[in-house]
Amino acid sequence: MTAHDRWLLRTENTTYAVRLDEGRRWAELEAWGPHGVESGPSPLDWSRRTHFITPADAAPAEYIPYGIRPFTGADLVAQRPGEERGVWWEFTGATQDADRALRIEFTDEKLGLRATLCYETVPGTDVILRWAELTCFGVDGLRLERFDSAAVNLPVASGTRLTYLAGQWSQEFQLTQVELTRGRFEIASTQAVPGHAYAPWLALQDAADDAESAPTYGIALEWSGNWHITADAEPGGAVRVRAGRLPHEGAVRLAPGDTLTTPRLACAFSPDGLDGLARVWHRYERRLTGDRMGRTRKVPYNSWEATGFDVDAAGQLELARIAAGIGCELFVVDDGWFAGRHDERGGLGDWHADPDNFPEGFDTFIARVRALGMDFGLWVEPEAVSPASALYAEHPEWVYRVEDRPATLVREQLLLDLGRPDVQDHVVAGLDRLLTDHAVSYLKWDMNRPPTERGRPGGGPVEEQDLDAAHVAGYLRILDHLRSRHPHVTVEGCAGGGGRIEHATLARTDVVWPSDNTAPLDRLAIQYGYLHAHAPHTMSSWVSDAPGIFDPRPRSLAFRFVTAVAGVLGIGADVRAWSQKQRAEAAQWIARYKEIGDVVHHGEARLLNAPADPTCGIQYEEPGGGRLVVTAWNTGRLDGAPLVPGRASRLRLRGLDPCSRYADAASGLTYSGAHLLHSGLPFAWSADHDAELVVLQREQPPKDTP
């Protein structure tokens, strides 16, 4: 092997080493981990002896096609129509931009296919982005049955511990683990969105290591449509993970001269367990947010849980006056504000305010809300259409459908084919009108159904369509338009809760809605999983009156507020039913949130215990370490004090300077860093005290006196 057959990529704290195999037929991983990991024999080296499989089947290949790798899982399956499947490529060159970016090229001259494996580091993070570019240069088109983004290889001694986020509607982001010693593990979605059942995210550790402190690898697919992640425990003790998008049609056609670019796969590493990996993802998502990290996230009030479809100006203004009085800065009218929307059966697609609901005019209503000192926002569902709407009557061809087959209604609605340019233009024009004609500075974009009969009659041969990719491109085009044309508008992403949360959406929205479930203990478990993959500044969280669906144990208003403060605080309760005492308490919590929200959104977060533990919490450390914010919850049994001897529950903090001192102005106590690390922060829980927000100020050491 020559120096030109090996390449190094470096992030802030990690090195990724790639090399060609001895026959220069594929690229393979040599090492990945902290700086210096590349110095020494590769942990992925193997005996190079095989029986009943080929060497390519056992290799830690970065990206390899069926043909060269026939048995153990290929990343690319291609063929000319009517011919045998298979790619037998050769290495044809590589280009590198220092240790920041790399492109490795392989070519199959006979098939007419060029594949470029692309790598790019993300400055200020420990994330490497990977994708593939597939170009057809022959006279015939190609059929691509599989075209993953990348493969990730891990050396493990005793199998791998896979951590993933599973669930269902109203129970998303449940942190789940399984050990894989041999065989295959797969998670996926074919619902045109990432879905509620699984998130396109995976963390991997050697099963022999402790989960809290083990070196941890992670991947996340940047794709808003159908996807899969597949892990294979392969011969020789290695684990190989593939990830990519799934075309609705089962395959796509690559025409002569065309290039298909796969979604980017973000690859991350932390030596500090799942909690450390979470901070790597948080830093990456703060970078995705970019300059908009400097925008203060205003406290919204959303009227859905108070009024449902029963929207009228008088009732909304009553809510707005109370919301303004407790400190809310934004009033969002949810579903039910537009013409024909009296229940689930009508109105979607006709985005004009119902004059019966706003008899003095919609703009007059908005002006009265804004006169209370709040901004104004609206709920929309741009991809949806009601069969009874004017839009559907005018353009029935705009919905997904299969000719001469019955249509399935989900939530009494159909789904627009957002891959059509004319549909995109219509949606853009409607949103532009709303945001230009009215003083709207917040949009909650929802999507409440997946496509069922997903077809486009008259759209050409089905084998030449790629409906899922077209829908994703249309969705992202509209979000990009909103960002460029209406930069002052805050956009919240939602898909029946957390059904469409991944990096492409997060890069184009300001916050997302992790779940429609706002019950206190249910929500705490959802947010615990969410924060393993995503940053607090993206996590919209409401205080509501909702009872628990999965864990109905009652919790205090303080518990609900501390849960919501852990992300981007909002209010969704029917505040008309709150007592004056509850409203006063809410005003105090909102005021506290405004004091510490910048620490939550910009700080380094550490997850302390889990909701299954009697006491759990989150520690947020301000950049520079001047302030710590700790959100803490009692989720278990009490200790019986004062009737029997008891001790305060404690949360051990992490990552502090043991020699520093930290003052809690609320209690008057001062702690050493060593005490907080070793003994922990005390919490005296009781039946009336089940959550707490603690702010610790690091004291400056006294100056030496002469």
HUVENBEL-V441666 format. One record per pair of residues at least 12 apart in sequence whose ideal C-beta (glycine too) atoms are under 8 Angstrom apart, sorted by the first residue. I is the first residue (numbers start at 0). J is the second residue. Records with the same first field share a line. If there is no record, write none. Layout:
I->J / J
//
This chain:
0->18 / 19 / 21
3->93
4->18 / 19 / 23
5->17 / 18 / 19 / 29
6->18 / 93 / 95 / 101 / 103
7->37 / 98
8->98 / 99 / 100 / 101 / 118 / 120 / 127
9->34 / 98 / 99 / 120
10->120 / 121 / 124 / 125 / 126 / 127
11->122 / 123 / 124 / 125
12->33 / 34 / 125
13->31 / 32 / 33 / 34 / 36 / 125 / 268
14->30 / 31 / 32 / 33 / 34 / 35 / 36 / 37
15->28 / 30 / 31 / 118 / 127 / 266
16->28 / 29 / 30 / 31 / 36 / 37 / 41
17->29 / 61 / 101 / 103 / 118
19->90
20->54 / 58 / 60
23->89 / 90
24->55 / 67 / 88 / 89 / 90
25->55 / 58 / 60 / 61 / 62 / 63 / 67 / 68 / 105
26->60 / 61 / 62 / 103 / 116
27->43 / 58 / 59 / 60 / 61 / 152
28->43 / 59 / 61 / 151 / 152
29->41 / 43
30->42 / 43
31->216 / 268
32->214 / 268 / 270
33->268 / 270
42->154
43->59 / 152 / 154 / 237
45->57 / 58 / 235 / 237
46->235
49->234
52->70 / 71 / 234
53->67 / 68 / 69 / 70
55->67 / 68 / 69
56->68 / 69 / 70 / 71 / 233 / 234
57->71 / 233 / 234 / 235 / 237
59->152 / 237 / 239
60->74 / 150 / 152 / 239
61->103 / 116 / 149 / 150 / 152
62->74 / 75 / 114 / 116 / 131 / 147 / 149 / 150
63->75 / 150
64->76 / 77 / 85 / 86 / 87 / 88 / 114
65->77 / 84 / 85 / 86 / 145
66->84 / 85 / 86 / 87
67->86 / 87 / 88
71->231 / 233 / 234 / 239
72->183 / 229 / 231 / 239 / 241
73->145
74->131 / 145 / 146 / 147 / 149 / 150 / 241 / 243
75->114 / 131 / 133 / 143 / 145 / 146 / 147
76->143 / 144 / 145 / 146
77->110 / 112 / 133 / 141 / 142 / 143 / 144 / 146 / 253
78->110 / 141 / 142 / 144
79->110 / 137 / 139 / 140 / 141 / 142
80->139 / 140 / 142
84->144
86->107 / 110 / 112 / 114
87->107 / 109 / 110
88->105 / 106 / 107 / 112 / 114
89->105 / 106 / 107 / 108
90->103 / 104 / 105
91->104 / 105 / 106 / 113
92->104
98->120
99->119 / 120 / 122
100->117 / 118 / 119 / 120
101->116 / 117 / 118
102->115 / 116 / 117 / 118
103->115 / 116
104->116
110->137 / 141
111->135 / 136 / 137 / 138 / 139 / 141 / 255
112->133 / 134 / 135 / 136 / 137 / 141
113->133 / 134 / 136
114->131 / 132 / 133 / 134
115->131 / 132 / 133 / 134
116->129 / 131 / 149
117->129 / 130 / 131 / 132
121->265 / 283 / 286
122->286
123->282 / 286
124->267 / 279 / 282 / 283 / 286
125->267 / 268 / 269 / 279 / 282
126->265 / 266 / 267 / 279 / 283
127->265 / 266 / 267
128->263 / 264 / 265 / 266
129->148 / 149 / 263 / 264 / 266
130->148 / 149 / 260 / 261 / 262 / 263 / 264
131->146 / 147 / 148 / 149 / 260 / 261
132->258 / 259 / 260 / 261
133->146 / 253 / 258 / 259 / 260 / 261
134->257 / 258 / 259
135->253 / 254 / 255 / 256 / 257 / 258
136->255 / 256
137->255
138->255
139->255
140->252 / 253 / 254 / 255
141->252 / 253
142->250 / 251 / 252 / 253 / 462
143->250 / 251 / 252 / 253 / 259
144->249 / 250
145->243
146->243 / 244 / 251 / 259 / 261
147->241 / 242 / 243 / 261
148->220 / 242 / 243 / 244 / 261 / 262 / 263 / 264
149->241 / 242 / 243 / 261 / 264 / 266
150->239 / 240 / 241 / 242
151->203 / 216 / 218 / 239 / 240 / 242 / 264 / 266
152->237 / 238 / 239 / 240
153->203 / 205 / 216 / 237 / 238 / 239 / 240
154->236 / 237
155->205 / 206 / 207 / 236 / 237 / 238
156->205 / 207 / 236
157->180 / 205 / 206 / 207
158->178 / 179 / 180 / 181 / 206 / 232 / 238
159->178 / 179 / 203 / 204 / 205 / 206 / 230 / 232 / 238
160->176 / 177 / 178 / 203 / 204 / 205 / 206 / 208 / 210 / 213
161->176 / 177 / 178 / 179 / 184 / 201 / 202 / 203 / 230
162->174 / 175 / 176 / 201 / 202 / 203 / 204 / 210 / 273 / 531
163->175 / 176 / 177 / 186 / 197 / 198 / 200 / 201 / 202
164->197 / 198 / 200 / 528 / 529 / 531 / 532
165->186 / 196 / 197
166->195 / 196 / 197 / 525 / 528
167->195 / 196
168->195 / 495 / 496 / 498 / 515
169->496 / 514 / 515 / 516 / 521 / 548
170->195 / 514 / 516 / 521 / 525 / 548 / 549
171->195 / 198 / 496 / 497 / 498 / 513 / 514 / 525 / 528 / 529
172->198 / 497 / 513 / 514 / 525 / 526 / 527 / 528 / 529 / 532
173->524 / 525 / 528
174->527 / 528 / 531 / 609
176->210
178->206
179->206 / 230 / 232 / 238
180->206 / 232
181->232
182->231 / 232
183->229 / 230 / 231 / 232
184->229 / 230
185->227 / 228 / 229 / 230
186->201 / 227 / 228
187->225 / 226 / 227 / 228 / 245
188->225 / 226
189->225 / 245 / 247
190->225 / 449 / 450 / 498
191->224 / 225 / 247 / 414 / 449 / 450 / 453 / 467 / 470
192->223 / 224 / 446 / 449 / 494 / 498 / 499
193->222 / 223 / 226 / 498 / 499 / 500 / 501
194->449 / 498
195->495 / 496 / 497 / 498
198->497 / 500 / 501 / 532
199->219 / 220 / 222 / 226 / 228 / 242 / 501
200->217 / 218 / 219 / 220 / 532
201->217 / 218 / 219 / 228 / 230 / 240 / 242
202->215 / 216 / 217 / 273 / 276 / 531
203->215 / 216 / 217 / 230 / 238 / 240
204->216 / 272 / 273
209->272
210->272 / 273
211->272 / 273 / 274
212->271 / 272
213->272
214->268 / 269 / 270
215->268 / 269 / 270 / 271 / 272 / 273 / 275 / 276
216->266 / 267 / 268 / 276
217->266 / 267 / 268 / 269 / 276 / 279 / 280
218->240 / 242 / 264 / 265 / 266 / 267
219->264 / 265 / 267 / 280 / 501 / 502 / 532
220->242 / 243 / 244 / 262 / 263 / 264 / 265 / 501 / 502
221->262 / 263 / 264 / 265 / 501 / 502 / 503
222->244 / 262 / 471 / 501 / 503
223->471 / 474 / 475 / 499 / 501 / 503 / 504
224->244 / 467 / 468 / 470 / 471
225->244 / 245 / 246 / 247 / 467
226->242 / 243 / 244 / 245 / 262
227->241 / 242 / 243 / 244 / 245
228->240 / 241 / 242
229->241 / 242
242->264
243->261 / 262 / 264
244->261 / 262 / 467 / 468
245->467
246->465 / 467 / 468
247->453 / 465 / 466 / 467
248->461 / 462 / 464 / 465 / 466
250->462
251->465 / 468
252->462 / 463
262->503
263->502
265->283 / 502
267->279 / 280 / 283
273->531
274->605 / 606 / 653
276->531
277->530 / 531 / 532 / 604 / 606
278->603 / 604 / 605
280->531 / 532 / 533 / 534
281->533 / 534 / 535 / 603 / 604
284->502 / 505 / 533 / 534 / 536 / 537
285->534 / 536 / 601
287->502 / 505 / 506
288->505 / 506 / 509 / 536 / 537
291->509
292->536 / 600 / 601
294->489 / 509
295->596
296->489 / 509 / 510 / 536 / 567 / 596 / 600
297->328 / 329 / 374 / 489
298->326 / 327 / 328 / 329 / 568 / 569 / 570 / 589 / 592 / 593
299->327 / 328 / 329 / 330 / 331 / 376 / 441 / 569 / 570
300->318 / 319 / 322 / 327 / 329 / 330 / 331 / 373 / 569 / 570 / 571 / 574
301->331 / 333 / 378 / 443 / 541 / 569 / 570 / 571
302->315 / 318 / 330 / 331 / 332 / 333
303->333 / 334 / 378 / 571
304->517 / 541 / 543 / 544 / 545 / 571 / 572 / 573
305->318 / 571 / 572 / 573 / 574 / 575
306->318 / 335 / 573
307->334 / 335
308->334 / 335 / 340 / 341 / 342 / 343
309->335
310->332 / 335 / 336 / 340 / 353 / 356
311->356 / 357
312->356 / 357 / 358 / 359 / 364
315->330 / 332 / 364 / 368
316->364 / 367 / 368
317->575
318->330 / 573 / 574 / 575
319->367 / 368 / 371 / 373
320->371
321->574 / 575 / 577 / 582
322->373 / 570 / 574
323->371 / 372 / 373
324->582 / 586
325->570 / 574 / 582 / 585 / 586 / 589
326->585 / 586 / 589 / 590 / 593
327->373 / 570 / 589
328->372 / 373 / 374
329->373 / 374 / 375 / 376 / 440 / 441
330->368 / 371 / 373 / 374 / 375 / 376
331->375 / 376 / 377 / 378 / 441 / 443
332->375 / 376 / 377 / 378
333->378 / 443
334->378 / 380 / 445
335->356
336->352 / 353 / 356 / 377 / 378
337->349 / 350 / 351 / 352 / 353
338->351 / 352 / 353 / 354
339->353 / 385 / 387 / 388
340->353
342->411
343->410 / 411 / 412
344->385 / 387 / 411
345->385 / 387 / 388
346->385 / 387 / 388
347->380 / 383 / 384 / 385 / 388 / 412
348->383 / 384 / 385 / 388 / 389 / 390 / 391 / 415
349->388 / 389 / 390
350->379 / 429 / 430 / 432 / 433
361->437
362->437 / 438
365->437 / 438 / 439
366->438
369->438
374->440 / 441
375->437 / 438 / 439 / 440 / 441
376->439 / 440 / 441 / 442 / 443 / 489
377->433 / 439 / 441 / 442 / 443
378->442 / 443 / 445
379->430 / 433 / 442 / 443 / 444 / 445
380->444 / 445 / 446 / 447
381->415 / 426 / 429 / 430 / 444 / 477
382->414 / 415 / 417 / 426 / 446 / 474
383->412 / 413 / 414 / 415 / 446 / 447 / 448
384->397 / 398 / 412 / 413 / 414 / 415
385->411 / 412 / 413
386->408 / 411 / 412 / 413
390->425
391->413
394->425
396->456 / 457
397->415 / 416 / 419 / 421 / 422 / 425
398->413 / 414 / 415 / 416
399->413 / 414 / 415 / 416 / 450 / 451 / 452 / 453 / 454 / 455 / 466
400->452 / 454 / 456
401->452 / 453 / 454 / 456
402->454 / 456
404->452
405->452
406->451 / 452
407->451 / 452
409->447 / 448 / 449 / 451
410->447 / 448
412->447 / 448
413->448
414->448 / 449 / 450
416->455 / 466 / 470
417->469 / 470 / 473 / 474 / 477
418->455 / 466 / 468 / 469 / 470 / 472 / 473
419->455 / 469 / 473
420->473
422->473
423->473 / 476 / 477
426->477
427->477 / 480
430->442 / 477 / 480 / 481
431->484 / 485
434->481 / 485 / 488
439->488
440->487 / 488 / 489
441->488 / 489 / 490 / 491
442->481 / 488 / 489 / 490 / 491
443->491 / 493 / 512
444->478 / 490 / 491 / 492 / 493 / 508
445->493 / 494 / 495
446->493 / 494 / 495 / 498 / 499
447->494 / 495
448->495
453->466
454->466
471->503
475->503 / 507
478->490 / 504 / 507 / 508
479->507
481->507
482->507
489->509 / 510
490->507 / 508 / 509
491->508 / 509 / 510 / 511 / 512 / 539
492->504 / 505 / 508 / 510 / 511 / 512
493->511 / 512
495->515
496->512 / 513 / 514 / 515 / 516
497->511 / 512 / 513 / 514 / 525 / 529
500->513 / 533
505->533 / 537
508->537
509->537
510->536 / 537 / 538 / 539 / 567
511->533 / 537 / 538 / 539
512->539
513->525 / 526 / 529 / 538 / 539 / 540
516->545 / 548
517->540 / 541 / 542 / 543 / 545 / 571
518->543 / 545 / 546 / 547 / 548 / 549 / 550 / 551
519->547 / 554 / 558 / 559 / 562
520->547 / 549 / 550 / 552 / 554 / 610 / 634
521->547 / 548 / 549 / 550
522->540 / 562
523->562 / 610 / 615 / 632 / 634
524->549 / 550 / 610
526->538 / 540 / 562 / 565 / 566
527->606 / 609 / 610 / 615
530->565 / 604 / 606 / 617
531->606
534->604
535->565 / 566 / 567 / 599 / 600 / 604 / 619
536->566 / 567 / 599 / 600 / 601
537->566 / 567
538->565 / 566 / 567
539->566 / 567 / 569
540->562 / 563 / 564 / 565 / 566 / 567 / 568 / 569
541->563 / 569 / 570 / 571 / 572
542->556 / 559 / 560 / 562 / 563 / 568 / 569 / 570 / 571 / 572 / 585 / 588
543->559 / 570 / 571 / 572
544->572 / 573 / 576
554->689 / 690
555->687 / 688 / 689 / 690
556->581 / 584 / 585
557->584 / 588 / 688 / 689 / 690 / 691
558->632 / 689 / 690
560->585 / 588 / 592 / 690
561->630 / 631 / 632 / 690 / 691 / 692
562->630 / 632 / 690
564->588 / 591 / 592 / 595 / 596 / 599 / 630 / 692
565->599 / 617 / 630
566->599
567->600
568->589 / 592 / 596
570->585 / 589
591->692
594->694
595->619 / 626 / 628 / 692 / 694
597->621
598->619 / 620 / 621 / 626 / 627 / 628
599->619 / 628
601->621 / 622
602->619 / 620 / 621 / 622 / 628
603->619 / 620 / 622 / 654
604->617 / 618 / 619
605->617 / 618 / 619 / 620 / 652 / 653 / 654
607->629 / 631 / 650 / 651 / 652 / 653
608->650
610->632 / 634
611->634
612->634 / 635
613->633 / 634 / 635 / 636 / 648
614->631 / 632 / 633 / 634 / 635 / 648 / 649 / 650 / 682 / 684
615->631 / 632 / 634 / 650
616->629 / 630 / 631 / 632 / 650
617->629 / 630
618->650 / 652 / 653 / 654
620->654
624->655 / 656 / 659 / 697
625->696 / 697
626->694 / 695 / 696 / 697
627->652 / 655 / 661 / 693 / 694 / 695 / 697
628->692 / 693 / 694 / 695
629->650 / 652 / 680 / 691 / 692 / 693 / 694 / 695
630->690 / 691 / 692
631->650 / 680 / 682 / 690 / 691 / 692 / 693
632->689 / 690
633->648 / 682 / 684 / 688 / 689 / 690
637->684 / 685 / 686
638->684
640->683
647->681 / 682 / 683
648->681 / 682 / 683 / 684
649->678 / 679 / 680 / 681 / 682
650->679 / 680 / 682
651->675 / 676 / 677 / 678 / 679 / 680
652->675 / 676 / 679 / 680
653->676
655->672 / 675 / 676
656->672
657->671 / 672 / 673 / 676
658->671 / 672 / 673
659->671 / 672 / 697 / 698 / 700
660->672 / 697 / 698
661->675 / 695 / 696 / 697 / 698
662->695 / 696 / 697 / 698
663->693 / 694 / 695 / 696
664->694 / 696
665->693 / 694
669->698
670->695
675->695
680->693
//
